[in-house]
Amino acid sequence: MTGNSPAESKRWPIYRLLIVIALAIAAGRIAVIRSSEGDTAFLSANDRSRWATVAALGERGTYAIDQQIAITNPVYRNRRPWDSIDKVRHIGRDGKQHYYSSKPPLLATVVAGLYRLVSMASGMTLTDQPIYMARILLALVNLPLLALFLATTIASMDRLVRSDWAATVSAAACCFATMLFPFVVSLNNHLPAAAATAMVMWLYIRAASDGATRARGELDLDSSLADASGHDLPMNRPKAQLQDVESESPLRGTPVNHRIGPSWAVLAGVAAAMAAANELPALSMFVFWLLLFAWLDRAAIVPFAAGAVIVAAAFFGTNWIAHQSLRPPYAHRGNGNLIGEFTSLSEVPGDGFNTQIRGLLVDGGLEDSASSLSVDASDETGRWVVRSGERQFALLNDGDRWQLRHWDDWYEYPGTYWKEGTRRGVDRGESSRLTYLFHMTFGHHGLFSLTPIWLMMPIGLLVGMLADPPAMKRYNTAVLVASLVCFLFYLNRPLIDRNYGGVSICFRWLLWFAPLWLVAIAGVIDRSEAGRAKSALVLVLLACSIFSVFASLQTPWQSPWLYQFWSFLGWISG
């Protein structure tokens, strides 16, 4: 491996061309994106949930989306173009029930700030011009994020590959062969998470390679001075050490001398935390990033943590402002804290229950004795809904013990989609974890079946763990462990969440790994150049992956082409 820095690499004219082509395709798709009915640029419930928040926050200064989801379009049979199944309901600051997006509010808050500026400059609003304003915002948000992802990932790969052929193929895979690319037309968390991951990865590889290059350069200088003077200078290193360093690429140098500037360390902390803020399982990699940077330069720990704290404050702060809770909305799917208990042999609430419930509420200072109460059946077995004005509580049966708890299931509301018997298609959840694992990997939503370039990823990580220099051994180990942790995380999710990410072109929840896995396959591509058969296989895998990506450019919110084909063959029942 040569380890040339991006600034020194002669390959960058090719890289820039590929990046420009990718950005041009993305810009073209954004310029014409519209819903199937043609009245908005919102492609799915996922999109609409976020767009409704952006509009509500930018136009009315509220996170409540009641007004947006109530908008109808009489041209299309009174269709509600802003409504979404990805919403929750809870009591707002005004003491009344409101609907909110189920997504963490941080991304929508940032986009809403940008929206205010664009709206003031153009005079347009999302509510009145939901096609054109959405396209403008998508271009301003997603194109820079895509450019950041492509540039930093390619720069990282450029430091690790030897041959121009491997560098070009790896860059093409980055630009056109990941299922992340179609999401550029969607206001979604996957692209921000991947771009943030690519940034912190580049900072790490840059620091590791620059430190090793400095170590080798110092040895070269010492040797030259010693030769010129004929004396053994104090700063000289042992000749054996010089030979060891010179025989290696920059990343194969000694693990010392990796100096990371405080500003770079802060940026790394911000990027690592931003990835986790957009993809919660990325917390696993965040921990590894902290350790990886600490191993390179202990002085980087404090500024790295400081950068992470900035993002954490923004994440939890927007959660609190929007929902009066530090947890994101989707985390409110159960029963709240215990208020009190009482005993009854009755299996269903009956006479005398209101008196018991009222006593617990009054004792807890949650209502006065004059308030009216109602107890109704819940969507969940063994739970009832206790209503007192706008407030509601959960009544749970545990044998002869009855528990009154605070209400914390924000997904249960009139007309909710998220209950048994209402969810459709993949949203019903895959009952068999073994089947779920198959379709996550080699099945109709499969990581490896849809984008077979990832078949090289495990090989690249394992080889890197064994053959790479210490800094990259640790890096490859971290990526492999984090990948396995996230696979297991999703595999062990409850039934309602084993849905492949809903109606989507792939198992989208792992897309933030794209830059990490691209670096892994770059090493395999680099090693395959010597063999014609291996090179041909790489090109076949690349071509198949590009096919899946371009088959999905219309919208990322459709079933994978493989899923559609299997449905056509009758292998999948609705």
N, C-alpha and C positions, 0 to 999 in steps of 0.2 A: 504493500500500500504506500502510496506517495504522500497522502495527507496534505495536498496543496490547499491553501486557504482560498475561500471564494474570491477574494480580491485578486489573487495571483493566477487563478485558474484560467486557462485559455478556452475552456469549454463554455464559458458564460454567454457568448453570443448565441449558441445553440439553446442553452437554457432559457434565455430571454425570449427567443422565438417561440419555444414551446409554451412558456408562461403567457405570452401575448395571445397566442392562439386560444388557449384555454379561457383566458379572460374575455376574449372576443365572443366565444361561444356562449359563455355565461351571460354576458351583457345582452346578447341577442335574445336569449331565452327570457331574461328579465323584461326586456322591452315589449314582449308580446304576451306575457303571462296573464291569464284571466281564468276565472272560474268557468265551469262547464255551462252555466247559465249566462255568462258574459257580463254580469253586473258588478263583479268585484275582481280583485286579483288574489283572493283568498282560496286556497286549493283544498283545504281540509279542516276538520274540527280543530286539529292542532294549531294550524295557522290562525283560524278565526278567534280562538281563545286568546292568543297573544295580541292580535290586531285590535280586538275589542278593548283590551287593557290599554294599549297605546293610545287609541282614540279617546277613551274615557279620561285618561290621565292628562293627555295633552290638551284636551278641549274643556274639560270640566274640573280637573284637579282631583279626581277621585279614582280609586282602584275598582270601585263597584261598576259592573258592566251591565246593569239592568237595562239602561236606556239603549245600549248598543244591541243586545240580543233581542230586544223587542222590535227593532226596525224591520219593517216588511217591504217587499217589493211587489206591488200589485201587478206589474207586467208579467211576472212569473208566478201566477196563482198565489199571490200573497206569501211567497217564499220569504223566509227569514234568513237573509244572507250573512248575518253576523252571529247567528246562534251556533252553539257548540255543545257537544257532549262533554268536552273537557272543561267543565266548570264545577264549582263548589258553591255551597250556600252556608252562610253563618251570619251572626249578628255583627253589624258594623259599629262604628263609634257613635252613631246616632241612636243606638239601641234597637234598630230595626233589622230584619232579615234582608240580606242582599246577595246577589250572585257575584262571584269573582272567578277569574281564571284559576285553574288548578295548577298552573305553572308557577315556579318561583318568580317573583316580580322584578328581580334585578335586571334581567335583559330588557324587559318591557319598559322599565324605568329609564334606562339609558336611551333606548330608541325613542321614547316619548320626548326626552329632552331635545334630541335631534329633530324630531317632528315639529316641535314648537318653533324652532329656528327656521325650518323650511317653510312652514305654514305662514309665518310672519313675512318671509321674503316673497312667497308666491301668491299668497291670498287664498290658497286652496286648503281644504280640510279632508281628512280621511272619511268623515261622515258623508260629505257631499261629493267627493271625487275618489271613491275607494279603489278605483283602478289605477289612476295616474299617480296619486299620492303614494300608494303602496309600492308601485314600481320604482318611483324616485327613491323611497327609503330603502328598498331592497338593494338598489344599485349603490347607495351611499354606505350601507352597512356591510352587505355580503361580498361585494367585489373587493374592497380592501382586505377583508378577512380571508378571502380566497387567495389573494395575492400574497398575503403574509404566510399562509399555510404553504403555498407552493414554493416561495422563495426560501424560507427557512428550512424546509424539509430538503429541498434540492441542495442548498448550501451544506447541510449536514452530510448528505450522501457524497457530495463532491470531495469532502475531506477524507472519505473512507475508501473510495474505489481507485483502482490503478488505471484501468483502461478507459479510453474514450468511448469505446463501444458500450461497456457496462454503464458508464455514466449517462450516456444518451438514453439507453433503454430504461434505466432506473428513473430518469427524469420524465420520460414518456409515461411510465407507470404512475408516477406521482400526479401528473397533469390529467390523465385520461382514463385511468384504470381502477379507480376506487369509487365505491358507491356513495362517497361523500359528495362528489361533484354535482349530482342532480339536486341536492338540497340547497343549492345556491338560489333557487327560486322560491325558497320558503323562509319565513321568519321562524327560525328554529334554533335550538341550543347546540346542535351537532357541529356546525361549522365554527362557532366561537370556541367550543371546547377543543376541537382539533387544531385550530390556529394557535390557541394558547399552549397546547401540548407541544406543537411544533416549535414554538418560540423557546420554551424552557429546554427542550431537547437540544436545539441549536446552541443555546448558551452553554449547556453542559459540554457538548462535544467541542465547541470552540475553546472553552477553558482548558479541557483536557489536552487537546492537540497543541494549543499555544504554549502551555506549560511544558510539555514534552519537547517542543521545538526549542524553547529557551534553554532547556537543560542540554540538548544536543549542541546548540550554538555556543554555549559557554565552554563545553568541552572542546569544540573545534578551535575556539579562540585560544584557550589555554595551550593546546597542542602547538598552534602556530607560533605563539610567543616563545614557548620552550625551544622549539626548533631554531628560531631566529637567534636566540640569545646563547643557546648552548647550555643553559642552566635549567635546573628543575625548579620552576617557580612555585611559591607557596600555594597559589590558587589552582595549580594543576591537579587533575584527578588521576587515579591510577589508569594505566594504559588499558588494562582489561575492561574497566568501566567505559572508557572511550570507545573501545571496539564494540561492546555490547550495545551502546546507544546508537553508534553509527550503523549497525546492522539492522536497526529497526526503523520503521516509519515513525513520524512524529508521535503517533498515538501509542507506539511501542517503547517509548522512552521511559525514564524513571518516573515514579508516581509523585515525585517531589517537585517543588517550584511552580505549582499551579496557583498562580496568584489571580484572584478574581476581584475586580474593582467593586467597591460598595454599591455603585449605581447599577452595575450589571447584576449583582446579587439581589438587589431590591427588585429589579425587573424580573428576575427568575422567580422570586417569591410571588410576585403579582401574577405572573403567567401560570405558575403551578396551581395557585389558589383559584384563579379564574377558571381553569379547566375543571376543578372540583366543584365550583359553584354552578357550572352548567351541566356537569355530569357527576352526580353524587358518588358513584363508584370510583371515580378518579381520585378520591381520597386515598385509595390504596397506593396509587402512584405518587401522590403528593408526599406521603411519608418517605417513600424511596428517594424522591428528589431531594428532600432535606438531608437524608443520609449521604447521598451521592455527592452533593455539593460540600458537605462537611468533610468528607474524605479528601476532596480536592484541596480545600482551603478552609480550615476551621474558622478563620476570621469572617467567612461569608455567612455563617449561621445567623448572626444577629440581623444583618440587613435583609437576608432572605426571609426570616421570620417577620420582620417589619413589613415587607411587601405583602406577605400573606395576610397579616393582620388588617391591612388596608382593605383588601378584598373581603375578608371575613366580616369586617364592620359594615361594609356596603351590603353584603348578602343578608346578614341577620337584621341590619337596620331597615332595609326595604321590606323584609318579612314582617317586622314589627309595625312599621308605619301602615302597611297595607292590611294586615290581618290581626294585629295585637297578639302576635305569637312569633316566637323565634323560629319555629318550625315552618317549612314551606307548606303550602296548602295540601299537596298530595300526601303529606304525612299525617293528616287528620282523618283517619279511616277506622277509628275504633271507639272505645268508650273512655270517657274522661276520668278524672279523679273521683274517689269515693266521697259522697256526701254523708251517707249514713245507711244503716241496715235496720230491718225489722223482720219479725217472724210471722209466717202465715202458711197454713197447710194448703191453701188454694193454689191451683196450678195456673190460674189466670187472674188478673186483677179484678176484684169485685167490690162488694159493699165493704166499707171500712178502709179501703185502700187510700182513698183521698185524704182521710183524716191522718193516717200514718205518714203519708207523703208530705202533707202540709206541715205536720209537726217537724219533720226533718228539714224542710226548706226554711221554716220560720226560725228554728234553732240555728241554722247556718247563715241567717241574715240574708237569704236569697229571695224572700217574698214576705208580704205581710199576710195576716190572717184573713183579710178580706178578698184576696185575689181568687179568681176562679181557676179551677184545674180541670184538665181533661186528660184521659189516658187512652191512647190508641195503639193498635198493633203496629209493629215495625216491620220493615223488610227483612230484618235479621231474626232468625229463630231464637226464641228465648229472650227477646228484648221488646219492650214497649216504649212508646214515646209519651212522656209527660209534658204537657204544654201549659204554660202559664203566661198569658199574653204573647209577646214576641219571643219569650224565652222557652227553651225546651230542655228536658233532661232525659236520661236513659234509665229505665227500670229493668233490672235484670233478675231472672229467676235462677237460684242456685239451691235446688231442693226445697227445703222449707225456709230458706233464707232468701230474703229479697234485698237487693242492693239498689240504692238510688245514686246515680253518678252524673257528673256533668256531661253534657252532650258534646261529643268530639268526633262524630261521623259526618263530616261535611259533604260527603257524597250521597247521603240519603236526603232527598227532597222530592217534592211532587214531580213526576215525570222523569226521574233520573234514569239514565241509560245503564248505570253501573250496578245492576242487581241481577240475581239469578233469574233466567227466563227472558230477560230483555236483551242482553248482549247477544250479538250475532257474529257469525263467521269465526275468525281467529280470536275475536274478543271474548269468546266463551272460555278460552283458556285450554291448554293442552293437558289432559288428565294424566297422561303417562310421562314421567320425567325422562324415561329412556327415549321415547318418541320425540320429545321436545329437544333433547340433546342431539338426536340425529338431524332434525330439521334445522337446528341452529348451525350445524356444521356442514353436512353433506346433503341435506334435503331441500325442500322447496324454498326455504329462506336462508339456505346455508352459506356460511362464511366462505367455504372452500368451493362449493358447487357454483355459486354465482360469480365469484371473483377468484378463479383458481390460481392467480398469482400468489395468493396467501398460502398456498401449499409449500412455498419456499420459506415462509416465515418461521415455523418451528425449527427447521434445519439451520437457518441463519442464526437464530438465537442460541441454539445448542452449540454450534460451531464457535460462535463468538464467546460463549462461556468458557470454552476449552482453549481456544487459540489466540484470542485477542489479548492486548496488554491489560494490566490490572484495572485501569480506569474504565475500559470498555467491558471487561469481564463482569465487573460489578453492575454496569449499566445493563448488559444483556440479561444478567440474572434477575435484576429488578423488573425488567419488562416481562420476562417469562413468568415470574411469580405473580405480578399484577394481572397479567392476562388470565392465568389459571384462577386467581381469586375472583375475578369478575365473571368468568364462565360459571364458576360454582355459585356465585351470588345469584345470578339470573336463573340458574338451574333449580335453585332451592326457594324461589319466590312462591308465594301462594298462587292458587289456581287462577285467580282473576288477573294476575300479572304475567302468566306464562302464555303470552299472546303475540310474541315475535315483534312487539312494537306496533301492534295494530295493522291496519291496511297500509303497508309500506313496502318499498321495493327490496328490502333486505332486513336482516336482523340489525336494526339501526342503532341499538344501544351500545354497540362496540365500535362505532365509527370514530370515536375520539382516539382510538389506538392507531389510526391510519399512519400518522407520521412515524411512530415508533416501529411499526411493522414494515414500513417502507425502507427504513434504514437497515432492518434485518435482511430483507430480500435483496437489497443492493449488494451486500456482501456475497450472497449466493450467486447473483448474476455475475459479479466480478470473478468469482472462482470458476464459473462455467464457460468463460470465453475460450479457454484452450481447446475444448472439445466441440466439434461441429454438431454432434447430436445433442449435446447439452444446450448449446446456443439455440438450436432449432426448437427444442422443447420450451425454453424460456420465451421465445417469440410466440409460440402457440398459446401458452398460458396468458401472455400479455394480450394477444388478439381476442381470446375468449372473454377476458375480463373487460376489455374495451367494449365488446359487443353488449354485455350486460349493462354497462354504464349508459351507452347511447340508446339502448332500448328503453331506458328509464328517464330520458331527458324531458319528456312531455310533462311529467309531474312525479315527484318522489312519493306521492300519496296514492299509490296503486299497488296491487299485488305484484310480486316479482314475476317476470316473464316465465320463469320456470314453474311457479305456482299456477299461472294461467294455463300453461301447456299441459300440466298434469291434470288440471280440472277438465280441459278439453278431452283428454284421454279417458276420463272417468276414474282416475286414480284418487281424486279428492272429492268428497261430497260436501255440499254446502252446509 
